[in-house]
Amino acid sequence: MVMLLKMTDAALVPAVETEFGVPIPGRILSEDHWTKTAIKRLPPPGPLDWQTVFGRAAPVMLDLGCGNGRSTLLSALTRPEVDHLAVDILPVVIRYATRRANQRGLTNTRWAVIGGRELLEQYISPGSVAEIHCYHPQPYYERQEIKKRLIVPEFLALVHRSLRPGGLFVVQTDNPAYWKYVRRVMPEFFDFREQAGPWPDAPLGRTRREILALQKGLPVFRGLGIARSDVMAADYERLIQLLPRPTFNADRRLQALDRIEMSEQR
């Protein structure tokens, strides 16, 4: 939904968009303040040069599986000193996110179609990013799809490798079984703590999925991890072999929320 609020008969204030009754961060600016934020085609695999990508040197945050971009928009608006690369495997949601970032003049964002693991494997230099965020990774309900689950020991090793010393990993889900698994494996790579209650910067929800879950009265599980300094690259293979796989039952009752989340996605 887009609301246009009149200042006078001759002028309009920038539009405010809402989603499930919650404003989407930022306002639509006049067209002369729009920018271009899409990475329409990624270069061949190789380390991304952030100075080239953003045109400046600044801390970088990655949003893996960004959906329609709510959380990245909020972070980019409130932290202009941080550059943000947000990715998703669905081109349609990246189009929506890019449009919103363009209309808000957010030059500190870039958006691309690629999976989170593929981005870390193919494009991110070790120790080159300040933060990595992962909200509501798909739990996958069918047994034959379990292997698609994102948060596995190999992925956590890639996150740890990508973060600079003291770098932050943020993870969130509304799936209790997924969260039980996250709590088991995260401390092996990160100094991990759970976030009690909503994020202070978005009490109604940082993401579309979180807003829906909260409105349905469902629990949302949130956590933060600082990359452990005593875990080295030489430890990754041992941890990958040692730690369990995410073979949990994802609870099909949450599929109803999946359908609502994907309906009228924009």
C-alpha positions in Angstrom: 0.0 0.0 0.0 1.2 3.5 -0.8 -0.2 6.6 0.9 0.1 10.1 -0.5 -0.4 12.8 2.0 -1.1 16.3 0.7 0.8 19.3 2.0 -1.1 21.7 -0.2 -3.2 21.4 -3.3 -0.1 21.9 -5.3 2.3 19.6 -3.6 2.6 16.2 -2.1 4.9 15.0 0.7 6.9 11.9 -0.2 4.9 8.7 -0.2 4.9 6.4 2.9 4.4 2.7 2.1 3.0 0.2 4.6 3.0 -3.6 4.8 0.5 -5.4 7.1 -0.1 -2.1 8.7 3.6 -1.4 9.5 5.4 1.4 7.6 8.2 0.4 5.4 11.3 2.3 6.4 11.9 5.6 4.6 10.0 7.8 2.3 9.8 7.9 -1.4 11.8 10.9 -2.6 11.2 13.1 -5.6 12.6 11.5 -8.7 15.6 13.9 -8.9 16.8 12.3 -5.7 16.5 8.6 -6.8 19.6 6.5 -7.4 20.5 3.2 -8.9 21.4 0.3 -6.6 21.0 -2.9 -8.6 23.9 -5.2 -9.5 22.1 -6.5 -12.6 24.9 -8.9 -13.4 27.5 -10.1 -11.0 31.1 -10.3 -12.3 32.8 -13.7 -12.7 33.5 -15.3 -9.4 36.3 -13.6 -7.5 36.7 -11.3 -4.4 34.5 -8.2 -4.6 36.3 -4.9 -4.2 34.1 -2.9 -1.9 35.6 0.4 -3.1 34.6 -0.5 -6.6 31.1 -1.7 -5.6 30.2 1.3 -3.4 32.6 4.0 -4.5 34.0 4.5 -1.1 35.7 2.7 1.8 33.2 1.9 4.6 32.2 -1.1 6.8 30.1 -3.6 4.9 27.0 -5.5 6.0 25.6 -8.5 4.1 22.0 -9.4 4.2 21.6 -13.0 3.1 18.1 -13.9 1.9 16.9 -10.3 2.2 13.4 -10.9 0.8 11.7 -7.6 -0.1 14.5 -5.6 1.7 12.8 -4.2 4.8 15.7 -5.0 7.2 18.3 -3.6 4.8 16.3 -0.5 4.2 16.1 0.2 7.9 19.8 -0.4 8.5 20.8 1.7 5.5 18.6 4.6 6.6 19.7 4.6 10.2 23.4 3.8 9.5 24.5 5.8 6.5 28.1 5.2 7.4 27.7 1.4 6.6 27.5 -0.1 3.1 25.0 -2.9 2.6 24.9 -5.7 0.0 21.6 -7.6 0.1 21.0 -10.8 -1.9 18.2 -13.3 -2.5 17.6 -16.1 -4.9 14.2 -14.7 -6.0 14.6 -12.1 -8.7 11.1 -10.7 -8.0 11.8 -9.7 -4.4 15.1 -8.2 -5.5 13.2 -6.1 -8.0 10.9 -4.8 -5.2 13.8 -4.1 -2.9 15.9 -2.4 -5.5 13.0 -0.1 -6.4 12.5 0.9 -2.8 16.2 1.6 -2.3 16.3 3.6 -5.5 13.3 5.7 -4.5 14.8 6.4 -1.1 18.2 7.5 -2.6 20.1 4.8 -0.6 23.5 5.0 -2.3 24.8 2.8 0.5 22.9 -0.3 -0.7 23.4 -2.8 -3.5 21.1 -5.7 -4.4 21.9 -8.9 -6.3 20.3 -12.2 -7.2 22.4 -15.0 -5.7 22.2 -17.4 -2.8 23.8 -16.6 0.5 26.2 -19.5 0.5 27.2 -18.9 -3.1 27.9 -15.3 -2.4 30.2 -16.1 0.5 31.9 -19.0 -1.4 32.5 -17.1 -4.6 32.7 -13.4 -3.9 33.7 -12.5 -0.3 37.3 -12.2 0.8 38.3 -13.5 4.2 37.9 -10.9 6.9 36.3 -8.3 4.6 32.9 -7.7 6.1 31.7 -6.2 9.4 28.3 -7.9 9.7 26.3 -10.7 8.2 22.6 -10.9 8.8 20.3 -13.9 8.0 16.6 -13.6 8.8 14.2 -16.5 8.6 16.2 -18.9 6.4 13.9 -21.4 4.7 13.5 -24.5 6.9 12.3 -26.8 4.1 9.7 -29.3 5.1 10.2 -32.2 2.7 12.8 -34.9 3.6 14.3 -34.7 0.2 14.9 -31.0 0.6 16.6 -31.1 3.9 20.0 -30.8 2.2 19.0 -27.3 1.0 18.9 -25.8 4.5 21.3 -22.9 4.7 22.6 -23.0 8.2 24.9 -26.0 8.4 28.5 -26.2 9.7 30.0 -25.4 6.3 27.9 -22.2 6.0 28.9 -21.1 9.5 32.5 -21.6 8.6 32.0 -19.4 5.6 30.4 -16.7 7.7 33.2 -16.9 10.3 35.8 -16.7 7.5 34.1 -13.7 5.9 33.9 -11.6 9.0 36.6 -9.3 10.1 37.9 -9.8 13.7 35.1 -9.1 16.1 32.5 -9.2 13.2 28.9 -9.7 13.9 26.5 -12.5 12.7 22.8 -11.9 13.3 20.3 -14.8 12.8 16.5 -15.0 13.3 13.8 -17.6 12.8 10.3 -18.4 13.9 10.9 -22.1 13.5 11.5 -23.7 17.0 13.3 -26.7 15.6 15.6 -24.6 13.5 16.3 -22.4 16.5 17.2 -25.5 18.6 19.7 -26.4 15.9 21.1 -22.9 15.7 21.7 -22.8 19.5 23.6 -26.1 19.2 26.0 -25.1 16.5 26.5 -21.4 16.6 28.6 -21.3 19.8 31.2 -23.4 18.1 32.1 -20.5 15.8 30.7 -17.5 17.6 30.4 -16.0 21.1 26.6 -16.3 20.9 23.8 -14.7 22.8 20.1 -14.7 22.4 18.2 -11.5 21.9 15.4 -11.2 24.5 12.4 -9.7 22.8 12.1 -7.6 19.6 15.0 -5.7 18.2 14.9 -2.2 19.7 15.1 -0.5 16.3 12.0 -2.4 15.0 9.7 -3.5 17.8 7.0 -4.4 15.2 9.4 -6.5 13.2 12.5 -6.0 11.1 11.3 -8.2 8.3 8.0 -9.0 6.5 8.1 -12.5 8.0 8.7 -11.3 11.5 5.8 -8.9 11.3 3.5 -11.7 10.2 4.7 -14.0 12.9 4.3 -11.4 15.7 0.8 -10.5 14.4 -0.2 -14.2 14.6 1.1 -14.5 18.1 4.0 -16.8 17.2 7.4 -16.8 18.9 10.4 -15.3 17.1 13.9 -16.4 18.0 16.7 -13.9 17.6 20.4 -14.2 18.3 23.8 -12.5 17.7 27.2 -13.9 17.5 30.7 -12.3 17.5 33.2 -14.3 15.5 35.4 -16.3 17.9 39.0 -15.2 17.8 40.1 -18.7 19.0 38.6 -20.4 15.9 41.0 -20.5 13.0 40.6 -21.5 9.4 42.5 -24.7 10.3 39.7 -25.6 12.6 36.9 -25.5 10.1 37.2 -29.0 8.7 37.3 -30.5 12.1 34.1 -28.6 13.2 32.3 -29.5 9.9 33.0 -33.2 10.5 32.2 -33.0 14.3 28.9 -31.0 14.3 25.5 -32.5 13.6 23.5 -31.9 10.4 20.1 -30.0 10.5 17.9 -33.1 10.2 15.1 -31.7 12.4 11.4 -31.9 11.7 10.5 -28.4 10.5 6.8 -28.5 11.6 4.5 -28.2 8.6 2.0 -26.0 10.5 4.3 -23.0 9.7 3.7 -23.5 6.0 0.4 -21.6 6.3 2.5 -18.5 7.3 4.8 -19.2 4.4 1.8 -18.9 2.0 0.7 -15.6 3.6 4.3 -14.2 3.4 4.6 -14.9 -0.3 1.1 -13.6 -1.1 1.1 -10.2 -2.7 4.9 -10.0 -2.1 6.0 -6.6 -3.2 
